[in-house]
Amino acid sequence: MDFTPTREAALARLAAFLPAAGRRYAETRNADDGPRPGGRSNVSQLSPWLHAGVIGETEVLEAVLSEHSPRAAEKFITEVFWRIYFKGYLEQRPAIWDDYCKGRDNALAALAGNAGLRKAFTEASEGRTGIEAFDVWARELAGTGYLHNHARMWFASIWIFTLKLDWRLGADFFLKHLIDGDAASNTLSWRWVAGLHTRGKHYLARADNIARYTAGRPEGALAAARLAGDEAEPLTEPHDYARQTLDLPRPVTAAELAQPFALLLHDEAAHHAPLALPASPALVIGAERSAARSPGGAGRHAQAFAQGALAGGMTSGAAAFGCPAAQWRAGAPLAPLLVAAGVERIAVPFLPAGWTRDALWPDLAPLAAAGRIITLLGDLDRATWPLAKAGFFPVAKAIDALIAECAIQGRAVPVSTGN
Ligand SMILES: Cc1cc2nc3c(=O)[nH]c(=O)nc-3n(C[C@H](O)[C@H](O)[C@H](O)COP(=O)(O)OP(=O)(O)OC[C@H]3O[C@@H](n4cnc5c(N)ncnc54)[C@H](O)[C@@H]3O)c2cc1C
C-alpha cells in the first residue's frame, strides 16, 4: 500500500474502498491478508490520513452514507467512532498519558541496566523471537508503517503475556513506527489488551485464531507456537484514573476571525479542508513535530508521512487562501512570523492529550493566556467526547443521534482541487 501523504491520495483511497465499506466490511474485516501493493481490500487503511487530519471523520462518514444505508455500514461507522471515543476518553483522563510517558521512560532506563531484558526487547522489536507470526508483524510494522487491527491485538497480547515485556515498551514501539501512531488509540488499545482499560478483561492471542485469520496472506497462515495460555492473568495497577471535566471550545464564528489571523497546522491537523474555517487566514503556519512521538523519534515511514502531510498542507493552504505559509519549529520564536504577517491571533486545531500537545503547548500557552489563541474543534468531537466517560457502549448507543445532531448525511467523496 502506498501511503502518499496528500489529500488527493486520501480521497482516492476513500473512493476506492467505499464499495467495501458496507456488509462486506463487517464480514471480512477481521482477516489480516498481509500487505498488498494496491492496498488491502477488506479494511480501509485510511488511518494514516485520518490521524494526520488530512481527511476528517465527518467526510469519511458522509462518503460511506452516500453509498450504504446506516445499517449496512454499521460496523464501519462504529469503528470510526472508536477513534473518536478513545480521543474523548483520554481527554478526560490525561493522567493516563502522563503516567504512560513516565512508565515508558522508566522501562527504557531499566533496559539500559539489564542485558537479559535488553536482549529480549531487541529480539522482539527486530522480529527475532522465533514466534513466526510475531516476527513477521514486527518486521512488517517497521517496514511499512502499518499493521492490521487484528495483528495489532495479537502482537500486543504476545508482547505482554508471552514475552512478558513491559506494555509501555510495546506501545512506544508502535507509536514510533505506525504512520497512524495516535496517543489515544494506541495507549488505550494497549491498555485494553493488557486488561487495564476494562479492568480485569484482557485479550489473549490464540494460535488457532491467528492461523484462521491469516490464511489469506501471500505466505499462507502464520504459526504462533507456545503462546501464553488461559492462565495468564490480566495486568493490574494500584489506582483508578479519576475523570476530569471536559472544557471544550465553542464553535468558532466568522466574527471571531474578522481580524487577520494565522492558521496553525500540526501533526494531527495537517490540512485546512476538514477544518471548514469560516474565514481565510492571512498566514498558514506548519508545526511538524512527529519526532515527539517517542524518545527514539519517529520511524522512517511515520516521519516521512508526517513531514509530507504538513508540507502539502502548507502549500494547499497558501494556495487556497492566497496567503504566505511558514514553517515553525516548537522552541523557536513564533512572534517574528506573526509580526511579519501582521497577525495577532492564531487559530489552532484542538491539540489532543498526547505527544502533539506536549510538543507544542509549552510555546502556545503564553499566547493562550494572552487571549491570542482561537481553538478549533469539529462538531463531531464536541458532541461525542462528553459520552466517552467510561466504556464505549454509551457512544455506540448514541451513534445515530450523533450523526443526526452533526447533520452528517450521504455526500459523495469530495473532489480534490489540489488545495
Ligand atoms: C494495540 C493497538 C494499537 C493501536 N494503535 C493505533 C494507533 O496508534 N492509531 C490508530 O489510528 N489506531 C490504532 N489502533 C486501532 C486500529 O488498529 C487502527 O485504527 C486500524 O487498524 C487502522 O486501519 P484501517 O484504517 O484499515 O481501519 P478500518 O478497519 O478501515 O477502520 C476505519 C477507521 O476507523 C478507526 N478505527 C478502526 N478500528 C479502530 C480501533 N480499534 N480503535 C480506534 N479506531 C479504530 C480508524 O481511524 C480507521 O482508519 C490500535 C489498535 C490496537 C489493538
The ligand as an ORCA input file, in Angstrom:
! r2SCAN-3c Opt
* xyz 0 1
  C      -2.561     -2.424     20.233
  C      -3.286     -1.499     19.267
  C      -2.714     -0.278     18.938
  C      -3.384      0.596     18.074
  N      -2.782      1.803     17.762
  C      -3.440      2.682     16.961
  C      -2.866      3.947     16.627
  O      -1.790      4.306     17.091
  N      -3.561      4.761     15.788
  C      -4.781      4.417     15.260
  O      -5.345      5.186     14.485
  N      -5.350      3.232     15.576
  C      -4.719      2.360     16.405
  N      -5.304      1.147     16.691
  C      -6.690      0.886     16.224
  C      -6.814      0.159     14.877
  O      -5.997     -0.963     14.854
  C      -6.484      1.055     13.672
  O      -7.177      2.276     13.751
  C      -6.884      0.362     12.358
  O      -6.267     -0.886     12.277
  C      -6.467      1.233     11.178
  O      -6.636      0.534      9.977
  P      -7.765      0.918      8.947
  O      -7.686      2.382      8.652
  O      -7.661     -0.011      7.827
  O      -9.082      0.635      9.794
  P     -10.570      0.335      9.294
  O     -10.929     -1.012      9.799
  O     -10.755      0.590      7.878
  O     -11.418      1.376     10.161
  C     -11.726      2.708      9.696
  C     -11.171      3.711     10.687
  O     -11.789      3.559     11.961
  C     -10.840      3.795     13.008
  N     -10.652      2.549     13.762
  C     -10.803      1.289     13.314
  N     -10.603      0.408     14.310
  C     -10.285      1.127     15.401
  C      -9.963      0.778     16.740
  N      -9.955     -0.489     17.162
  N      -9.672      1.776     17.585
  C      -9.693      3.063     17.207
  N     -10.009      3.449     15.945
  C     -10.305      2.496     15.070
  C      -9.549      4.191     12.326
  O      -9.459      5.603     12.289
  C      -9.697      3.594     10.939
  O      -8.935      4.275      9.972
  C      -4.652      0.242     17.554
  C      -5.205     -0.999     17.887
  C      -4.534     -1.856     18.736
  C      -5.170     -3.180     19.064
*
